[in-house]
Structures are given as structure tokens and as C-alpha cells.
Amino acid sequence: MSLEIVGWIGAIFLACCGMPQALQSWKEGHSNGLSWGLILLWLFGEIFTLAYVIPTGNLPLIFNYIFNIIVILVMLRYKIWPRKT
């Protein structure tokens, strides 16, 4: 197995870490259990690290950071605009 495949496997697993929480936020219509600190620090950490990694062309990491930003934006959406029940 090449080292790049190992990188892709790790990136996919890391990218999926936030999915259960994003799905829960979507199903429940809110992200009340998540602190603003967690969401904002995670989001800015992903954005800045993505900016650092893009010039390297490391596709597994670029995929991971972009996917995580999307997941965080789902949580942020339900934190700012919870669904009315």
C-alpha cells in the first residue's frame, strides 16, 4: 500500500469525524449543545490550515480541510438559525 493511500484513508476518517454532529444538528434543527468557542475555533483552524496546505498540493489534506469546513458550516447554520419546531 502506497503512502498516499494511507494519507487518503486518514484524511477520509478525519473528515468524517464531524459528520455525526452535523447530522444530529440537521435532524434536531439546532446546535444548542455546541459552544461558540468550539465552532469558531474549529472553523478558523480549518480555514487557516487549508490556506497553509493548498500551496503544497497535498490533496488528502486539502480534501480533509474543505470537507471539515462544510461540516462546520452545517453546525454553524443551525447554531445561528435553529429550525422552528
C-alpha positions as CSV (number, residue, x, y, z in Angstrom):
1,M,0.0,0.0,0.0
2,S,1.5,3.3,-1.0
3,L,1.9,6.1,1.5
4,E,-0.5,8.3,-0.5
5,I,-3.3,5.7,0.0
6,V,-2.6,5.7,3.7
7,G,-2.9,9.6,3.6
8,W,-6.2,9.4,1.8
9,I,-7.6,6.8,4.3
10,G,-6.6,9.0,7.2
11,A,-8.0,12.1,5.6
12,I,-11.3,10.4,5.0
13,F,-11.6,9.2,8.5
14,L,-10.7,12.6,9.9
15,A,-13.1,14.3,7.5
16,C,-15.9,12.1,8.8
17,C,-15.3,12.9,12.5
18,G,-17.7,15.9,12.4
19,M,-20.4,14.1,10.4
20,P,-22.3,12.6,13.3
21,Q,-22.6,16.0,15.0
22,A,-23.6,17.7,11.7
23,L,-26.3,15.1,11.1
24,Q,-27.6,15.4,14.6
25,S,-27.8,19.2,14.2
26,W,-29.6,18.8,10.9
27,K,-32.1,16.2,12.4
28,E,-32.8,18.2,15.6
29,G,-32.8,21.5,13.8
30,H,-30.3,23.2,16.2
31,S,-26.7,23.1,17.5
32,N,-27.6,24.2,21.1
33,G,-25.2,21.7,22.7
34,L,-22.2,23.1,20.9
35,S,-20.3,26.1,22.3
36,W,-19.5,29.1,20.1
37,G,-15.8,28.6,21.1
38,L,-15.7,25.1,19.7
39,I,-17.4,26.0,16.4
40,L,-15.4,29.2,15.8
41,L,-12.0,27.9,16.8
42,W,-12.5,24.7,14.7
43,L,-13.7,26.7,11.7
44,F,-10.9,29.3,11.8
45,G,-8.3,26.5,12.5
46,E,-9.5,24.6,9.4
47,I,-9.5,27.8,7.2
48,F,-6.0,28.8,8.2
49,T,-4.6,25.3,7.9
50,L,-6.2,24.9,4.5
51,A,-4.6,28.2,3.4
52,Y,-1.3,26.8,4.6
53,V,-1.7,23.4,2.9
54,I,-3.1,24.5,-0.5
55,P,0.4,25.6,-1.9
56,T,1.8,22.1,-1.0
57,G,-0.8,20.4,-3.3
58,N,-1.4,17.7,-0.7
59,L,-4.8,16.5,-1.9
60,P,-5.7,14.3,1.0
61,L,-5.2,17.2,3.5
62,I,-6.9,19.7,1.2
63,F,-9.9,17.3,0.9
64,N,-10.0,16.9,4.7
65,Y,-10.0,20.6,5.4
66,I,-12.6,21.5,2.8
67,F,-14.9,18.7,3.9
68,N,-14.5,19.8,7.6
69,I,-15.3,23.4,6.7
70,I,-18.5,22.2,5.1
71,V,-19.4,20.1,8.1
72,I,-18.7,23.0,10.5
73,L,-20.8,25.3,8.3
74,V,-23.8,23.0,8.8
75,M,-23.4,23.1,12.5
76,L,-22.9,26.9,12.4
77,R,-26.1,27.3,10.3
78,Y,-28.1,25.5,13.0
79,K,-26.4,27.4,15.7
80,I,-27.3,30.8,14.2
81,W,-30.7,29.9,12.7
82,P,-32.2,27.0,14.5
83,R,-35.2,25.4,12.8
84,K,-38.5,26.4,14.2
85,T,-40.5,23.4,15.6
